[in-house]
Amino acid sequence: MDEQYEGTVPRRRRKRKLRLGRVLFTITMLLFLAIGFYTYVQYNSGKSLANENTIKPGSFTGDAVDPRYASVENYLLLGVDDDGSGKSRTDTMMVLSWNKSAGTMKIVSFMRDIYADIPGYKSYKLNTAYYLNGVQLIKDTLTGMFGIPIHHYAILDFENFESIVDIAFPKGVEIDVKKEMSENIDVTLMPGKKQLSGKELLGYARFRADSEGDFGRVARQQEVMSAIKAEISNPSILFRAPKVVGALSGYMKSDLSSKDELSRALSFLMKKGASVESLTIPIENSYSFKSYKGVGDVIELDVDKNQQAIMQFLGMQID
């Protein structure tokens, strides 16, 4: 007779299979946490560097966006230099026009010695408007003279520019220096292709002690912007981006309560193949050199001719 086993038959334990999806999810979450932590630490590291920012641009009211050009926003970009009195003049004055739907950017550069009609004051050099009453006055001066709408602004002083360049590009920014430069720029630059530090790059952009004067300086400022754009296109900048953005948020003053728009603009600049067109004011054959008592040497221009050139360049109509 066969023996019958009474009782519970033990179940064979099943080995738990390692689910690939769960592993990938866990790895992805850890990666996101690591990236988030790195971004947070680097952003705050950059922002902590800007505790001594003393820029005081004053109040600002931008123009309303024209429904005819709903996708276009114009940013007034200013580089200021403190003369030691606690007040600053703008040595760099540009309007960046960003067409978000077309994905294009255009920059209009204004020479600082333009003889300008400054609202509420006598006519003086354009770079004096900021000295007199901050960013709003230079905005009103440019809008009044040239009819160009300005919606937002961003302002950076030269010392902070040096710091941001060194943070973003620790190996420097490549520039082909055409001649020896040293006068009034606190550095000596020799001819040839060079990797310029923040201080050297600023000196290159500010140099004007040659026959080209302010015209050459504005051209070099545009060259510097193109060189920086080329460096930004390098993927290695992504690792330094959080620290750079943190430094910018502290060093730079802007009317934007959120950095979203600025971040989008920087993202555009980082795209390979994205071009930035430029125009210098005054245009050729539209100005003369004059000298006025109490003002000095100035560039007196044909306002109407330059206004038409700006609006044609930006693709806008003159009201």
C-alpha positions as CSV (number, residue, x, y, z in Angstrom):
1,M,0.0,0.0,0.0
2,D,1.3,3.3,-1.0
3,E,2.1,5.6,1.9
4,Q,0.1,8.8,1.8
5,Y,1.6,11.9,3.2
6,E,-0.8,14.0,5.1
7,G,-0.1,17.6,5.8
8,T,0.7,20.8,3.9
9,V,3.0,20.5,1.0
10,P,5.7,23.3,1.2
11,R,5.6,25.7,-1.6
12,R,8.7,26.3,-3.5
13,R,9.9,29.9,-3.1
14,R,9.9,32.0,-6.2
15,K,12.8,34.1,-6.8
16,R,11.8,37.8,-7.2
17,K,12.8,38.9,-10.5
18,L,14.6,42.3,-10.7
19,R,12.4,44.5,-12.8
20,L,14.3,46.5,-15.3
21,G,11.7,49.3,-15.3
22,R,12.0,49.8,-11.6
23,V,15.8,50.0,-11.7
24,L,15.7,52.5,-14.5
25,F,13.2,54.6,-12.6
26,T,15.3,54.6,-9.5
27,I,18.5,55.5,-11.4
28,T,16.6,58.3,-13.2
29,M,15.2,59.7,-10.0
30,L,18.7,59.7,-8.4
31,L,20.1,61.4,-11.5
32,F,17.5,64.1,-11.3
33,L,18.1,64.6,-7.6
34,A,21.9,64.9,-8.2
35,I,21.4,67.4,-11.1
36,G,19.0,69.4,-9.0
37,F,21.4,69.5,-6.0
38,Y,24.3,70.4,-8.2
39,T,22.3,73.2,-9.9
40,Y,21.1,74.5,-6.5
41,V,24.6,74.6,-5.1
42,Q,26.2,76.1,-8.1
43,Y,23.5,78.7,-8.6
44,N,23.8,79.9,-4.9
45,S,27.6,79.8,-5.3
46,G,27.4,82.2,-8.2
47,K,24.8,84.4,-6.5
48,S,26.9,84.7,-3.4
49,L,29.6,86.3,-5.4
50,A,27.4,89.2,-6.3
51,N,26.6,90.5,-2.8
52,E,28.5,93.7,-3.3
53,N,26.5,94.8,-6.3
54,T,25.9,98.6,-6.0
55,I,24.1,99.4,-9.3
56,K,21.1,101.7,-8.7
57,P,19.3,102.1,-12.0
58,G,16.2,103.9,-10.5
59,S,12.7,103.3,-11.6
60,F,11.7,102.1,-15.0
61,T,8.5,102.0,-17.1
62,G,8.7,100.2,-20.4
63,D,6.6,100.7,-23.5
64,A,3.6,98.5,-24.1
65,V,4.0,95.8,-26.8
66,D,2.7,97.0,-30.1
67,P,-0.1,94.6,-31.3
68,R,1.4,94.9,-34.8
69,Y,4.6,93.4,-33.5
70,A,3.3,91.2,-30.7
71,S,6.2,88.7,-30.8
72,V,8.9,91.4,-30.7
73,E,10.4,92.6,-27.5
74,N,13.2,95.2,-27.2
75,Y,15.7,95.1,-24.4
76,L,17.9,98.1,-23.5
77,L,21.3,96.7,-22.6
78,L,23.6,99.1,-20.7
79,G,27.2,98.8,-19.5
80,V,28.0,101.4,-16.9
81,D,31.2,102.7,-15.4
82,D,31.4,104.4,-12.0
83,D,33.6,107.5,-12.2
84,G,34.3,107.4,-8.4
85,S,31.6,109.8,-7.5
86,G,29.0,107.1,-6.9
87,K,27.2,108.0,-10.1
88,S,27.8,106.2,-13.4
89,R,27.8,106.9,-17.1
90,T,26.9,104.4,-19.8
91,D,29.8,103.5,-22.0
92,T,27.9,100.7,-23.7
93,M,24.3,101.3,-25.0
94,M,22.5,98.7,-27.1
95,V,19.0,97.7,-27.9
96,L,18.5,94.0,-28.4
97,S,15.4,93.3,-30.5
98,W,14.1,89.7,-30.1
99,N,11.5,88.4,-32.4
100,K,10.3,85.3,-30.6
101,S,8.1,83.9,-33.3
102,A,10.8,84.3,-36.0
103,G,13.6,83.2,-33.7
104,T,15.8,86.2,-34.6
105,M,17.8,88.7,-32.7
106,K,19.1,92.1,-33.8
107,I,21.3,94.6,-32.0
108,V,21.4,98.3,-32.4
109,S,24.5,100.0,-30.9
110,F,24.6,103.7,-30.0
111,M,27.8,105.7,-29.7
112,R,28.2,107.4,-26.4
113,D,29.2,110.8,-27.9
114,I,25.9,111.3,-29.9
115,Y,24.7,114.8,-29.3
116,A,21.3,113.9,-27.8
117,D,18.1,115.7,-26.9
118,I,17.7,114.6,-23.2
119,P,14.1,115.2,-22.0
120,G,14.0,117.8,-19.2
121,Y,17.7,118.8,-19.7
122,K,19.8,120.6,-22.2
123,S,21.3,118.7,-25.1
124,Y,24.3,116.7,-24.1
125,K,26.2,113.5,-24.9
126,L,24.0,110.4,-24.9
127,N,25.9,108.6,-22.2
128,T,25.2,111.5,-19.8
129,A,21.4,110.6,-19.7
130,Y,21.9,107.7,-17.3
131,Y,24.2,109.9,-15.1
132,L,21.5,112.5,-14.8
133,N,18.5,110.3,-13.9
134,G,19.1,106.6,-14.4
135,V,17.8,104.0,-16.8
136,Q,14.4,105.7,-17.4
137,L,16.0,108.9,-18.8
138,I,18.2,107.1,-21.3
139,K,15.2,105.0,-22.3
140,D,13.1,108.1,-22.9
141,T,16.0,109.8,-24.7
142,L,16.4,106.9,-27.2
143,T,12.7,106.5,-27.7
144,G,12.2,110.3,-28.1
145,M,15.0,110.7,-30.7
146,F,14.6,107.5,-32.7
147,G,11.0,106.3,-32.0
148,I,12.3,102.8,-31.0
149,P,10.0,101.2,-28.4
150,I,11.8,99.7,-25.4
151,H,10.1,97.1,-23.2
152,H,12.7,95.9,-20.8
153,Y,16.2,96.7,-19.7
154,A,19.3,94.9,-18.3
155,I,22.3,96.7,-16.8
156,L,25.8,95.5,-15.8
157,D,28.8,97.5,-14.5
158,F,32.2,96.8,-16.0
159,E,33.7,95.3,-12.9
160,N,30.9,92.7,-12.7
161,F,31.3,92.0,-16.5
162,E,34.9,90.9,-15.8
163,S,33.7,88.6,-13.0
164,I,31.0,87.0,-15.2
165,V,33.4,86.4,-18.1
166,D,35.9,84.7,-15.8
167,I,33.2,82.5,-14.2
168,A,31.6,81.5,-17.6
169,F,34.9,81.1,-19.5
170,P,37.8,80.2,-17.2
171,K,40.0,79.6,-20.2
172,G,39.2,83.0,-21.7
173,V,37.4,84.2,-24.8
174,E,39.2,84.0,-28.2
175,I,39.7,87.4,-29.9
176,D,41.9,88.3,-32.8
177,V,43.6,91.5,-31.5
178,K,44.5,93.6,-34.6
179,K,46.9,96.1,-32.9
180,E,48.7,96.8,-29.7
181,M,46.3,98.3,-27.1
182,S,47.1,99.7,-23.7
183,E,46.1,103.3,-23.3
184,N,43.4,103.9,-20.7
185,I,42.3,100.3,-20.5
186,D,44.5,99.0,-17.5
187,V,45.8,96.1,-19.6
188,T,48.3,95.7,-22.5
189,L,47.1,93.6,-25.4
190,M,49.4,92.5,-28.2
191,P,48.4,91.6,-31.7
192,G,47.3,88.0,-32.6
193,K,44.7,85.5,-31.6
194,K,44.4,85.5,-27.8
195,Q,42.3,83.9,-25.1
196,L,41.3,87.0,-23.2
197,S,40.3,87.1,-19.5
198,G,37.4,89.2,-18.3
199,K,39.7,92.2,-17.6
200,E,41.4,91.9,-20.9
201,L,38.2,91.4,-22.8
202,L,36.7,94.5,-21.2
203,G,39.8,96.5,-22.1
204,Y,39.6,95.3,-25.7
205,A,35.9,96.4,-25.9
206,R,36.7,99.8,-24.3
207,F,39.8,100.8,-26.2
208,R,39.3,104.0,-28.2
209,A,42.8,105.6,-28.3
210,D,43.3,105.3,-32.1
211,S,42.0,107.0,-35.3
212,E,38.8,105.0,-35.2
213,G,37.8,106.4,-31.8
214,D,34.2,105.6,-30.7
215,F,33.4,104.0,-34.0
216,G,36.2,101.4,-33.5
217,R,35.1,100.8,-29.9
218,V,31.5,100.1,-30.9
219,A,32.7,97.7,-33.6
220,R,34.8,95.9,-30.9
221,Q,31.8,95.7,-28.5
222,Q,29.9,93.9,-31.2
223,E,32.8,91.7,-31.9
224,V,33.0,90.8,-28.2
225,M,29.3,89.9,-28.2
226,S,29.8,87.6,-31.2
227,A,32.9,86.0,-29.6
228,I,30.9,85.4,-26.4
229,K,28.1,83.9,-28.4
230,A,30.5,81.5,-30.0
231,E,31.9,80.4,-26.6
232,I,28.3,79.9,-25.3
233,S,27.7,77.5,-28.1
234,N,30.3,75.2,-26.6
235,P,28.6,72.3,-24.8
236,S,31.0,72.6,-21.9
237,I,29.3,75.8,-20.8
238,L,26.3,73.7,-19.6
239,F,28.3,72.5,-16.5
240,R,29.0,76.1,-15.5
241,A,25.6,77.5,-16.5
242,P,23.9,77.3,-13.0
243,K,26.8,79.3,-11.5
244,V,26.8,81.8,-14.3
245,V,23.0,82.3,-14.0
246,G,23.4,82.7,-10.3
247,A,26.1,85.4,-10.7
248,L,24.0,87.1,-13.4
249,S,20.9,87.3,-11.1
250,G,23.0,89.1,-8.5
251,Y,25.4,91.2,-10.7
252,M,22.9,92.3,-13.3
253,K,19.9,94.6,-12.7
254,S,16.8,94.2,-14.8
255,D,13.1,95.1,-14.6
256,L,12.2,91.5,-15.1
257,S,10.7,90.0,-11.9
258,S,11.3,86.6,-13.4
259,K,14.4,85.5,-15.3
260,D,12.3,83.3,-17.6
261,E,12.5,85.6,-20.6
262,L,16.2,86.2,-20.1
263,S,16.8,82.4,-19.8
264,R,14.9,81.9,-23.1
265,A,17.1,84.6,-24.8
266,L,20.2,82.9,-23.5
267,S,18.9,79.5,-24.8
268,F,18.5,81.1,-28.2
269,L,22.1,82.4,-28.1
270,M,23.3,78.9,-27.3
271,K,21.8,77.4,-30.4
272,K,24.3,76.6,-33.1
273,G,23.7,78.5,-36.2
274,A,21.6,81.2,-34.5
275,S,22.7,84.5,-35.9
276,V,22.6,88.0,-34.3
277,E,22.5,90.9,-36.8
278,S,23.9,94.3,-35.8
279,L,23.6,98.0,-36.7
280,T,25.6,100.9,-35.5
281,I,24.2,104.4,-34.9
282,P,25.0,106.8,-36.5
283,I,24.9,105.1,-39.9
284,E,27.4,106.3,-42.6
285,N,26.9,109.7,-44.2
286,S,24.4,110.8,-41.5
287,Y,26.6,112.7,-39.1
288,S,29.3,115.3,-38.5
289,F,31.7,116.1,-35.7
290,K,31.0,119.3,-33.6
291,S,32.3,120.8,-30.4
292,Y,30.2,122.7,-27.9
293,K,31.2,124.7,-24.9
294,G,30.6,122.8,-21.7
295,V,29.9,119.6,-23.7
296,G,33.1,118.9,-25.7
297,D,33.4,117.0,-28.9
298,V,30.2,115.3,-30.0
299,I,28.7,113.4,-32.9
300,E,25.8,115.5,-34.4
301,L,23.6,113.3,-36.5
302,D,20.7,113.5,-38.9
303,V,18.0,112.1,-36.6
304,D,15.4,111.3,-39.3
305,K,17.9,109.4,-41.4
306,N,19.0,107.3,-38.5
307,Q,15.5,106.7,-37.3
308,Q,14.5,105.4,-40.7
309,A,17.6,103.1,-40.7
310,I,16.7,101.7,-37.3
311,M,13.1,101.0,-38.2
312,Q,14.0,99.4,-41.5
313,F,16.6,97.2,-39.7
314,L,14.1,96.1,-37.1
315,G,11.3,95.7,-39.6
316,M,9.0,98.2,-37.9
317,Q,7.1,101.2,-39.2
318,I,7.7,104.8,-38.1
319,D,4.6,106.1,-36.4
